[in-house]
Amino acid sequence: MESKTARLTILIDPAKKQAFEELCALQDQTASQVLRQLIRDYLEKHQVDYPTKARLAPK
């Protein structure tokens, strides 16, 4: 689990931002939660390892 945070600033068209935030709210999630999951999924898809990546216990 991450103990510190870093800010990531992006520029996005206001209509997309509003639509995204409304969809997130409908799913009872914040935009930050959805973006963090998107980043984790993208790193996993490309098999990128990083220090705070959750490790599954061996079976």
A tleap script that builds the chain and sets N, CA, C and O, in Angstrom:
source leaprc.protein.ff14SB
mol = sequence {
  NMET GLU SER LYS THR ALA ARG LEU THR ILE
  LEU ILE ASP PRO ALA LYS LYS GLN ALA PHE
  GLU GLU LEU CYS ALA LEU GLN ASP GLN THR
  ALA SER GLN VAL LEU ARG GLN LEU ILE ARG
  ASP TYR LEU GLU LYS HIE GLN VAL ASP TYR
  PRO THR LYS ALA ARG LEU ALA PRO CLYS
}
set mol.1.N position { 0.841 -1.175 0.000 }
set mol.1.CA position { 0.000 0.000 0.000 }
set mol.1.C position { 0.889 1.243 0.000 }
set mol.1.O position { 1.882 1.309 0.724 }
set mol.2.N position { 0.524 2.212 -0.811 }
set mol.2.CA position { 1.292 3.435 -0.891 }
set mol.2.C position { 1.174 4.222 0.405 }
set mol.2.O position { 0.084 4.335 0.966 }
set mol.3.N position { 2.290 4.767 0.887 }
set mol.3.CA position { 2.229 5.569 2.101 }
set mol.3.C position { 2.332 7.059 1.803 }
set mol.3.O position { 1.905 7.882 2.613 }
set mol.4.N position { 2.888 7.411 0.662 }
set mol.4.CA position { 2.981 8.810 0.254 }
set mol.4.C position { 2.249 8.965 -1.071 }
set mol.4.O position { 2.008 7.990 -1.782 }
set mol.5.N position { 1.907 10.179 -1.381 }
set mol.5.CA position { 1.229 10.430 -2.647 }
set mol.5.C position { 1.997 11.480 -3.440 }
set mol.5.O position { 2.764 12.265 -2.883 }
set mol.6.N position { 1.778 11.479 -4.735 }
set mol.6.CA position { 2.341 12.478 -5.639 }
set mol.6.C position { 1.203 12.983 -6.508 }
set mol.6.O position { 0.266 12.248 -6.821 }
set mol.7.N position { 1.298 14.217 -6.884 }
set mol.7.CA position { 0.249 14.826 -7.702 }
set mol.7.C position { 0.553 14.616 -9.175 }
set mol.7.O position { 1.695 14.769 -9.609 }
set mol.8.N position { -0.469 14.267 -9.941 }
set mol.8.CA position { -0.385 14.139 -11.394 }
set mol.8.C position { -1.414 15.098 -11.971 }
set mol.8.O position { -2.612 14.947 -11.734 }
set mol.9.N position { -0.954 16.073 -12.719 }
set mol.9.CA position { -1.853 17.069 -13.290 }
set mol.9.C position { -2.016 16.797 -14.778 }
set mol.9.O position { -1.031 16.645 -15.501 }
set mol.10.N position { -3.254 16.735 -15.228 }
set mol.10.CA position { -3.516 16.521 -16.650 }
set mol.10.C position { -4.424 17.625 -17.163 }
set mol.10.O position { -5.179 18.230 -16.401 }
set mol.11.N position { -4.344 17.875 -18.436 }
set mol.11.CA position { -5.248 18.813 -19.087 }
set mol.11.C position { -6.256 17.999 -19.878 }
set mol.11.O position { -5.885 17.097 -20.630 }
set mol.12.N position { -7.518 18.318 -19.709 }
set mol.12.CA position { -8.585 17.577 -20.365 }
set mol.12.C position { -9.684 18.557 -20.749 }
set mol.12.O position { -9.895 19.565 -20.073 }
set mol.13.N position { -10.364 18.263 -21.809 }
set mol.13.CA position { -11.447 19.150 -22.239 }
set mol.13.C position { -12.552 19.136 -21.176 }
set mol.13.O position { -12.917 18.078 -20.663 }
set mol.14.N position { -13.075 20.309 -20.857 }
set mol.14.CA position { -14.041 20.428 -19.762 }
set mol.14.C position { -15.279 19.533 -19.900 }
set mol.14.O position { -15.802 19.048 -18.896 }
set mol.15.N position { -15.745 19.315 -21.115 }
set mol.15.CA position { -16.929 18.459 -21.299 }
set mol.15.C position { -16.604 17.013 -20.937 }
set mol.15.O position { -17.424 16.329 -20.325 }
set mol.16.N position { -15.412 16.544 -21.310 }
set mol.16.CA position { -15.004 15.173 -20.945 }
set mol.16.C position { -14.829 15.054 -19.442 }
set mol.16.O position { -15.220 14.051 -18.846 }
set mol.17.N position { -14.241 16.076 -18.827 }
set mol.17.CA position { -14.046 16.065 -17.371 }
set mol.17.C position { -15.388 15.962 -16.661 }
set mol.17.O position { -15.545 15.154 -15.745 }
set mol.18.N position { -16.339 16.758 -17.068 }
set mol.18.CA position { -17.656 16.733 -16.428 }
set mol.18.C position { -18.325 15.369 -16.617 }
set mol.18.O position { -18.874 14.813 -15.666 }
set mol.19.N position { -18.282 14.830 -17.832 }
set mol.19.CA position { -18.892 13.524 -18.102 }
set mol.19.C position { -18.216 12.438 -17.263 }
set mol.19.O position { -18.890 11.568 -16.711 }
set mol.20.N position { -16.888 12.491 -17.168 }
set mol.20.CA position { -16.131 11.512 -16.383 }
set mol.20.C position { -16.501 11.592 -14.907 }
set mol.20.O position { -16.755 10.568 -14.272 }
set mol.21.N position { -16.531 12.812 -14.358 }
set mol.21.CA position { -16.866 12.976 -12.949 }
set mol.21.C position { -18.298 12.540 -12.651 }
set mol.21.O position { -18.563 11.974 -11.591 }
set mol.22.N position { -19.213 12.796 -13.567 }
set mol.22.CA position { -20.603 12.359 -13.377 }
set mol.22.C position { -20.700 10.834 -13.392 }
set mol.22.O position { -21.413 10.246 -12.579 }
set mol.23.N position { -19.987 10.201 -14.309 }
set mol.23.CA position { -19.985 8.733 -14.365 }
set mol.23.C position { -19.378 8.150 -13.098 }
set mol.23.O position { -19.909 7.195 -12.531 }
set mol.24.N position { -18.275 8.719 -12.657 }
set mol.24.CA position { -17.652 8.248 -11.412 }
set mol.24.C position { -18.642 8.348 -10.255 }
set mol.24.O position { -18.771 7.414 -9.463 }
set mol.25.N position { -19.335 9.471 -10.157 }
set mol.25.CA position { -20.299 9.668 -9.073 }
set mol.25.C position { -21.428 8.638 -9.143 }
set mol.25.O position { -21.875 8.133 -8.114 }
set mol.26.N position { -21.882 8.333 -10.345 }
set mol.26.CA position { -22.932 7.323 -10.506 }
set mol.26.C position { -22.467 5.954 -10.023 }
set mol.26.O position { -23.272 5.134 -9.581 }
set mol.27.N position { -21.153 5.714 -10.112 }
set mol.27.CA position { -20.587 4.437 -9.680 }
set mol.27.C position { -20.055 4.509 -8.245 }
set mol.27.O position { -19.363 3.603 -7.781 }
set mol.28.N position { -20.392 5.605 -7.553 }
set mol.28.CA position { -19.982 5.820 -6.157 }
set mol.28.C position { -18.468 5.725 -5.992 }
set mol.28.O position { -17.971 5.119 -5.043 }
set mol.29.N position { -17.745 6.334 -6.932 }
set mol.29.CA position { -16.292 6.387 -6.878 }
set mol.29.C position { -15.847 7.809 -7.167 }
set mol.29.O position { -16.559 8.576 -7.815 }
set mol.30.N position { -14.663 8.154 -6.681 }
set mol.30.CA position { -14.112 9.455 -7.033 }
set mol.30.C position { -13.320 9.308 -8.332 }
set mol.30.O position { -12.934 8.207 -8.724 }
set mol.31.N position { -13.093 10.434 -8.979 }
set mol.31.CA position { -12.273 10.425 -10.192 }
set mol.31.C position { -10.873 9.895 -9.862 }
set mol.31.O position { -10.291 9.151 -10.651 }
set mol.32.N position { -10.345 10.265 -8.723 }
set mol.32.CA position { -9.012 9.795 -8.326 }
set mol.32.C position { -8.966 8.278 -8.168 }
set mol.32.O position { -8.000 7.641 -8.587 }
set mol.33.N position { -10.002 7.699 -7.568 }
set mol.33.CA position { -10.037 6.239 -7.409 }
set mol.33.C position { -10.009 5.555 -8.765 }
set mol.33.O position { -9.275 4.586 -8.963 }
set mol.34.N position { -10.805 6.057 -9.696 }
set mol.34.CA position { -10.884 5.447 -11.021 }
set mol.34.C position { -9.554 5.609 -11.758 }
set mol.34.O position { -9.084 4.671 -12.400 }
set mol.35.N position { -8.957 6.776 -11.669 }
set mol.35.CA position { -7.683 7.000 -12.352 }
set mol.35.C position { -6.564 6.158 -11.757 }
set mol.35.O position { -5.723 5.646 -12.495 }
set mol.36.N position { -6.539 6.004 -10.427 }
set mol.36.CA position { -5.519 5.134 -9.817 }
set mol.36.C position { -5.676 3.694 -10.303 }
set mol.36.O position { -4.681 3.027 -10.587 }
set mol.37.N position { -6.913 3.211 -10.402 }
set mol.37.CA position { -7.145 1.852 -10.897 }
set mol.37.C position { -6.734 1.737 -12.364 }
set mol.37.O position { -6.137 0.736 -12.759 }
set mol.38.N position { -7.043 2.734 -13.163 }
set mol.38.CA position { -6.647 2.739 -14.568 }
set mol.38.C position { -5.128 2.644 -14.705 }
set mol.38.O position { -4.621 1.903 -15.547 }
set mol.39.N position { -4.407 3.396 -13.876 }
set mol.39.CA position { -2.944 3.369 -13.923 }
set mol.39.C position { -2.420 1.995 -13.501 }
set mol.39.O position { -1.520 1.450 -14.140 }
set mol.40.N position { -2.985 1.433 -12.423 }
set mol.40.CA position { -2.552 0.081 -11.995 }
set mol.40.C position { -2.794 -0.943 -13.103 }
set mol.40.O position { -1.931 -1.773 -13.390 }
set mol.41.N position { -3.977 -0.878 -13.726 }
set mol.41.CA position { -4.298 -1.817 -14.807 }
set mol.41.C position { -3.358 -1.650 -15.993 }
set mol.41.O position { -2.938 -2.639 -16.592 }
set mol.42.N position { -3.024 -0.414 -16.337 }
set mol.42.CA position { -2.138 -0.129 -17.468 }
set mol.42.C position { -0.733 -0.664 -17.190 }
set mol.42.O position { -0.103 -1.256 -18.068 }
set mol.43.N position { -0.248 -0.454 -15.970 }
set mol.43.CA position { 1.072 -0.980 -15.601 }
set mol.43.C position { 1.065 -2.508 -15.640 }
set mol.43.O position { 2.016 -3.123 -16.122 }
set mol.44.N position { -0.002 -3.114 -15.135 }
set mol.44.CA position { -0.113 -4.582 -15.151 }
set mol.44.C position { -0.150 -5.104 -16.582 }
set mol.44.O position { 0.530 -6.078 -16.906 }
set mol.45.N position { -0.932 -4.468 -17.431 }
set mol.45.CA position { -1.045 -4.878 -18.836 }
set mol.45.C position { 0.318 -4.903 -19.512 }
set mol.45.O position { 0.592 -5.766 -20.346 }
set mol.46.N position { 1.167 -3.954 -19.148 }
set mol.46.CA position { 2.488 -3.846 -19.768 }
set mol.46.C position { 3.582 -4.472 -18.903 }
set mol.46.O position { 4.772 -4.264 -19.136 }
set mol.47.N position { 3.157 -5.235 -17.910 }
set mol.47.CA position { 4.049 -5.999 -17.035 }
set mol.47.C position { 5.153 -5.145 -16.426 }
set mol.47.O position { 6.319 -5.538 -16.388 }
set mol.48.N position { 4.758 -3.973 -15.953 }
set mol.48.CA position { 5.699 -3.061 -15.310 }
set mol.48.C position { 5.646 -3.293 -13.805 }
set mol.48.O position { 4.575 -3.274 -13.199 }
set mol.49.N position { 6.811 -3.510 -13.214 }
set mol.49.CA position { 6.900 -3.704 -11.773 }
set mol.49.C position { 7.245 -2.370 -11.116 }
set mol.49.O position { 7.924 -1.537 -11.717 }
set mol.50.N position { 6.784 -2.170 -9.896 }
set mol.50.CA position { 7.072 -0.947 -9.159 }
set mol.50.C position { 7.044 -1.283 -7.674 }
set mol.50.O position { 6.397 -2.252 -7.276 }
set mol.51.N position { 7.725 -0.513 -6.860 }
set mol.51.CA position { 7.931 -0.879 -5.451 }
set mol.51.C position { 6.667 -1.119 -4.634 }
set mol.51.O position { 6.685 -1.985 -3.759 }
set mol.52.N position { 5.583 -0.408 -4.867 }
set mol.52.CA position { 4.390 -0.575 -4.027 }
set mol.52.C position { 3.357 -1.517 -4.619 }
set mol.52.O position { 2.228 -1.590 -4.134 }
set mol.53.N position { 3.740 -2.243 -5.672 }
set mol.53.CA position { 2.809 -3.184 -6.294 }
set mol.53.C position { 2.430 -4.267 -5.298 }
set mol.53.O position { 3.292 -4.864 -4.654 }
set mol.54.N position { 1.129 -4.515 -5.178 }
set mol.54.CA position { 0.656 -5.564 -4.259 }
set mol.54.C position { 1.137 -6.922 -4.760 }
set mol.54.O position { 1.055 -7.231 -5.949 }
set mol.55.N position { 1.627 -7.700 -3.852 }
set mol.55.CA position { 2.118 -9.037 -4.198 }
set mol.55.C position { 1.134 -10.067 -3.655 }
set mol.55.O position { 0.663 -9.949 -2.524 }
set mol.56.N position { 0.829 -11.070 -4.459 }
set mol.56.CA position { -0.014 -12.166 -3.991 }
set mol.56.C position { 0.856 -13.148 -3.234 }
set mol.56.O position { 1.978 -13.444 -3.646 }
set mol.57.N position { 0.349 -13.641 -2.151 }
set mol.57.CA position { 1.096 -14.632 -1.367 }
set mol.57.C position { 1.176 -15.924 -2.177 }
set mol.57.O position { 0.203 -16.308 -2.827 }
set mol.58.N position { 2.334 -16.602 -2.144 }
set mol.58.CA position { 2.446 -17.880 -2.860 }
set mol.58.C position { 1.505 -18.920 -2.271 }
set mol.58.O position { 1.262 -18.950 -1.064 }
set mol.59.N position { 0.984 -19.766 -3.138 }
set mol.59.CA position { 0.039 -20.810 -2.688 }
set mol.59.C position { 0.784 -22.058 -2.296 }
set mol.59.O position { 0.167 -23.044 -1.893 }
savepdb mol mol.pdb
quit
